[in-house]
Amino acid sequence: MQQRMREWAALSPQERAQARLNFGKTAEVARELSPAEKLAKWQAYQALPPEQRRKLAEQAKATPQRAAPAVQPVPAQKLAVVPALNTAKATKPAETQGESAEAAEGSSSQ
């Protein structure tokens, strides 16, 4: 387990993003296909000539690199509502010179 954690930590951010995408896609396929269908697809891939496999691999690499999306999108009703930002700042009454000097003297004598 620790070895896998070290390998993950050694990956670049782009490689991690690709791994997340691959994991999400694999999980998606696993839910959609029965074990017999998966086996049939794998055997069909194995039967391809090496040239066609290479072309498929190049097509897979051609996808643009971007941040990994969530494996499953979050429904809108589960998202928190962000309150509106209040742009009016609270203003503090200005202190007079005498008050600030007294406060400074009071704190130094304690």
PyRosetta script that sets phi, psi and omega in degrees:
from pyrosetta import init, pose_from_sequence

init()
pose = pose_from_sequence("MQQRMREWAALSPQERAQARLNFGKTAEVARELSPAEKLAKWQAYQALPPEQRRKLAEQAKATPQRAAPAVQPVPAQKLAVVPALNTAKATKPAETQGESAEAAEGSSSQ")
pose.set_psi(1, -45.0)
pose.set_omega(1, -179.9)
pose.set_phi(2, -64.3)
pose.set_psi(2, -34.3)
pose.set_omega(2, 178.3)
pose.set_phi(3, -62.9)
pose.set_psi(3, -43.1)
pose.set_omega(3, 178.8)
pose.set_phi(4, -64.8)
pose.set_psi(4, -36.5)
pose.set_omega(4, 178.0)
pose.set_phi(5, -65.4)
pose.set_psi(5, -40.8)
pose.set_omega(5, 177.6)
pose.set_phi(6, -63.8)
pose.set_psi(6, -41.7)
pose.set_omega(6, 179.0)
pose.set_phi(7, -62.8)
pose.set_psi(7, -42.1)
pose.set_omega(7, 180.0)
pose.set_phi(8, -64.0)
pose.set_psi(8, -42.8)
pose.set_omega(8, -179.2)
pose.set_phi(9, -64.9)
pose.set_psi(9, -29.1)
pose.set_omega(9, -179.2)
pose.set_phi(10, -77.9)
pose.set_psi(10, -14.2)
pose.set_omega(10, -179.4)
pose.set_phi(11, -71.1)
pose.set_psi(11, 149.0)
pose.set_omega(11, 174.7)
pose.set_phi(12, -75.4)
pose.set_psi(12, 162.9)
pose.set_omega(12, 177.6)
pose.set_phi(13, -57.0)
pose.set_psi(13, -35.9)
pose.set_omega(13, 178.4)
pose.set_phi(14, -66.9)
pose.set_psi(14, -41.0)
pose.set_omega(14, 179.3)
pose.set_phi(15, -66.6)
pose.set_psi(15, -37.6)
pose.set_omega(15, 177.1)
pose.set_phi(16, -65.1)
pose.set_psi(16, -42.5)
pose.set_omega(16, 178.9)
pose.set_phi(17, -60.7)
pose.set_psi(17, -42.7)
pose.set_omega(17, 179.1)
pose.set_phi(18, -65.1)
pose.set_psi(18, -39.7)
pose.set_omega(18, 178.4)
pose.set_phi(19, -62.8)
pose.set_psi(19, -40.9)
pose.set_omega(19, 178.0)
pose.set_phi(20, -63.4)
pose.set_psi(20, -42.9)
pose.set_omega(20, 178.6)
pose.set_phi(21, -63.2)
pose.set_psi(21, -44.1)
pose.set_omega(21, 179.1)
pose.set_phi(22, -61.6)
pose.set_psi(22, -42.5)
pose.set_omega(22, 179.8)
pose.set_phi(23, -62.8)
pose.set_psi(23, -44.8)
pose.set_omega(23, 179.6)
pose.set_phi(24, -62.0)
pose.set_psi(24, -42.0)
pose.set_omega(24, 179.7)
pose.set_phi(25, -66.9)
pose.set_psi(25, -41.4)
pose.set_omega(25, 179.5)
pose.set_phi(26, -63.3)
pose.set_psi(26, -43.2)
pose.set_omega(26, 178.8)
pose.set_phi(27, -64.4)
pose.set_psi(27, -37.6)
pose.set_omega(27, 178.8)
pose.set_phi(28, -63.7)
pose.set_psi(28, -45.8)
pose.set_omega(28, 179.5)
pose.set_phi(29, -65.2)
pose.set_psi(29, -39.2)
pose.set_omega(29, -178.8)
pose.set_phi(30, -62.0)
pose.set_psi(30, -34.5)
pose.set_omega(30, 179.3)
pose.set_phi(31, -75.3)
pose.set_psi(31, -29.0)
pose.set_omega(31, -173.8)
pose.set_phi(32, -86.5)
pose.set_psi(32, -29.2)
pose.set_omega(32, -173.8)
pose.set_phi(33, -109.6)
pose.set_psi(33, 144.8)
pose.set_omega(33, 174.1)
pose.set_phi(34, -78.4)
pose.set_psi(34, 162.8)
pose.set_omega(34, 178.4)
pose.set_phi(35, -56.6)
pose.set_psi(35, -36.6)
pose.set_omega(35, 179.6)
pose.set_phi(36, -66.5)
pose.set_psi(36, -39.3)
pose.set_omega(36, 178.8)
pose.set_phi(37, -67.2)
pose.set_psi(37, -40.2)
pose.set_omega(37, 177.7)
pose.set_phi(38, -60.7)
pose.set_psi(38, -44.8)
pose.set_omega(38, -179.8)
pose.set_phi(39, -62.4)
pose.set_psi(39, -41.7)
pose.set_omega(39, 179.7)
pose.set_phi(40, -63.3)
pose.set_psi(40, -42.6)
pose.set_omega(40, 178.5)
pose.set_phi(41, -64.4)
pose.set_psi(41, -41.3)
pose.set_omega(41, 179.6)
pose.set_phi(42, -64.2)
pose.set_psi(42, -43.6)
pose.set_omega(42, 179.1)
pose.set_phi(43, -65.5)
pose.set_psi(43, -37.0)
pose.set_omega(43, 177.4)
pose.set_phi(44, -64.4)
pose.set_psi(44, -40.5)
pose.set_omega(44, 177.7)
pose.set_phi(45, -64.5)
pose.set_psi(45, -44.4)
pose.set_omega(45, -179.8)
pose.set_phi(46, -62.2)
pose.set_psi(46, -29.2)
pose.set_omega(46, -178.6)
pose.set_phi(47, -78.6)
pose.set_psi(47, -13.0)
pose.set_omega(47, -179.8)
pose.set_phi(48, -66.3)
pose.set_psi(48, 146.8)
pose.set_omega(48, 174.3)
pose.set_phi(49, -67.3)
pose.set_psi(49, 154.3)
pose.set_omega(49, -177.6)
pose.set_phi(50, -54.6)
pose.set_psi(50, -35.7)
pose.set_omega(50, -179.7)
pose.set_phi(51, -62.5)
pose.set_psi(51, -42.5)
pose.set_omega(51, 179.7)
pose.set_phi(52, -68.6)
pose.set_psi(52, -37.0)
pose.set_omega(52, 176.7)
pose.set_phi(53, -62.2)
pose.set_psi(53, -41.6)
pose.set_omega(53, 179.4)
pose.set_phi(54, -62.9)
pose.set_psi(54, -41.0)
pose.set_omega(54, 178.6)
pose.set_phi(55, -63.6)
pose.set_psi(55, -41.5)
pose.set_omega(55, 178.1)
pose.set_phi(56, -62.9)
pose.set_psi(56, -40.0)
pose.set_omega(56, 179.1)
pose.set_phi(57, -64.7)
pose.set_psi(57, -39.6)
pose.set_omega(57, 178.4)
pose.set_phi(58, -66.2)
pose.set_psi(58, -38.5)
pose.set_omega(58, 177.9)
pose.set_phi(59, -63.5)
pose.set_psi(59, -39.3)
pose.set_omega(59, -179.9)
pose.set_phi(60, -65.4)
pose.set_psi(60, -36.1)
pose.set_omega(60, 179.5)
pose.set_phi(61, -73.4)
pose.set_psi(61, -20.6)
pose.set_omega(61, -175.5)
pose.set_phi(62, -72.9)
pose.set_psi(62, -10.2)
pose.set_omega(62, 179.6)
pose.set_phi(63, -68.3)
pose.set_psi(63, 139.5)
pose.set_omega(63, -177.4)
pose.set_phi(64, -67.6)
pose.set_psi(64, 146.3)
pose.set_omega(64, 178.2)
pose.set_phi(65, -82.4)
pose.set_psi(65, 128.0)
pose.set_omega(65, 176.6)
pose.set_phi(66, -153.1)
pose.set_psi(66, 175.3)
pose.set_omega(66, -178.9)
pose.set_phi(67, -63.1)
pose.set_psi(67, 146.1)
pose.set_omega(67, -178.8)
pose.set_phi(68, -72.9)
pose.set_psi(68, 127.2)
pose.set_omega(68, 175.9)
pose.set_phi(69, -76.5)
pose.set_psi(69, 167.6)
pose.set_omega(69, 176.0)
pose.set_phi(70, -63.3)
pose.set_psi(70, 145.7)
pose.set_omega(70, 180.0)
pose.set_phi(71, -59.4)
pose.set_psi(71, -41.7)
pose.set_omega(71, 174.1)
pose.set_phi(72, -130.0)
pose.set_psi(72, 131.4)
pose.set_omega(72, -179.4)
pose.set_phi(73, -63.8)
pose.set_psi(73, 148.3)
pose.set_omega(73, 179.7)
pose.set_phi(74, -85.6)
pose.set_psi(74, 130.0)
pose.set_omega(74, 178.0)
pose.set_phi(75, -62.6)
pose.set_psi(75, 146.7)
pose.set_omega(75, -176.5)
pose.set_phi(76, -59.2)
pose.set_psi(76, -34.8)
pose.set_omega(76, -177.9)
pose.set_phi(77, -69.5)
pose.set_psi(77, -14.5)
pose.set_omega(77, 178.3)
pose.set_phi(78, -91.7)
pose.set_psi(78, -9.7)
pose.set_omega(78, -179.4)
pose.set_phi(79, -80.2)
pose.set_psi(79, 144.4)
pose.set_omega(79, 179.6)
pose.set_phi(80, -77.4)
pose.set_psi(80, 145.3)
pose.set_omega(80, 176.0)
pose.set_phi(81, -87.3)
pose.set_psi(81, 126.9)
pose.set_omega(81, -179.0)
pose.set_phi(82, -88.1)
pose.set_psi(82, 124.9)
pose.set_omega(82, -179.8)
pose.set_phi(83, -67.5)
pose.set_psi(83, 153.0)
pose.set_omega(83, 179.7)
pose.set_phi(84, -65.9)
pose.set_psi(84, 143.8)
pose.set_omega(84, -179.4)
pose.set_phi(85, -78.6)
pose.set_psi(85, 127.2)
pose.set_omega(85, 178.3)
pose.set_phi(86, -84.8)
pose.set_psi(86, 113.8)
pose.set_omega(86, -175.9)
pose.set_phi(87, -84.0)
pose.set_psi(87, -16.1)
pose.set_omega(87, 179.0)
pose.set_phi(88, -78.5)
pose.set_psi(88, 117.6)
pose.set_omega(88, -179.9)
pose.set_phi(89, -83.9)
pose.set_psi(89, 144.1)
pose.set_omega(89, 176.0)
pose.set_phi(90, -70.6)
pose.set_psi(90, 132.7)
pose.set_omega(90, -179.4)
pose.set_phi(91, -103.9)
pose.set_psi(91, 137.8)
pose.set_omega(91, -180.0)
pose.set_phi(92, -97.8)
pose.set_psi(92, 134.5)
pose.set_omega(92, 178.5)
pose.set_phi(93, -60.1)
pose.set_psi(93, 140.0)
pose.set_omega(93, -178.5)
pose.set_phi(94, -67.6)
pose.set_psi(94, 137.3)
pose.set_omega(94, 178.6)
pose.set_phi(95, -84.5)
pose.set_psi(95, 149.3)
pose.set_omega(95, 175.6)
pose.set_phi(96, -85.6)
pose.set_psi(96, 162.7)
pose.set_omega(96, -179.7)
pose.set_phi(97, -57.3)
pose.set_psi(97, -42.9)
pose.set_omega(97, -176.7)
pose.set_phi(98, -64.7)
pose.set_psi(98, -40.6)
pose.set_omega(98, -177.8)
pose.set_phi(99, -65.8)
pose.set_psi(99, -43.1)
pose.set_omega(99, -178.4)
pose.set_phi(100, -69.2)
pose.set_psi(100, -33.3)
pose.set_omega(100, 179.0)
pose.set_phi(101, -69.8)
pose.set_psi(101, -40.1)
pose.set_omega(101, 178.2)
pose.set_phi(102, -64.9)
pose.set_psi(102, -40.4)
pose.set_omega(102, 179.6)
pose.set_phi(103, -63.4)
pose.set_psi(103, -38.9)
pose.set_omega(103, 180.0)
pose.set_phi(104, -67.8)
pose.set_psi(104, -40.1)
pose.set_omega(104, 179.8)
pose.set_phi(105, -67.7)
pose.set_psi(105, -39.4)
pose.set_omega(105, -179.4)
pose.set_phi(106, -65.1)
pose.set_psi(106, -36.8)
pose.set_omega(106, -178.9)
pose.set_phi(107, -75.3)
pose.set_psi(107, -27.8)
pose.set_omega(107, -179.1)
pose.set_phi(108, -79.5)
pose.set_psi(108, -25.8)
pose.set_omega(108, -178.6)
pose.set_phi(109, -81.1)
pose.set_psi(109, -12.8)
pose.set_omega(109, -178.3)
pose.set_phi(110, -84.0)
pose.dump_pdb("model.pdb")
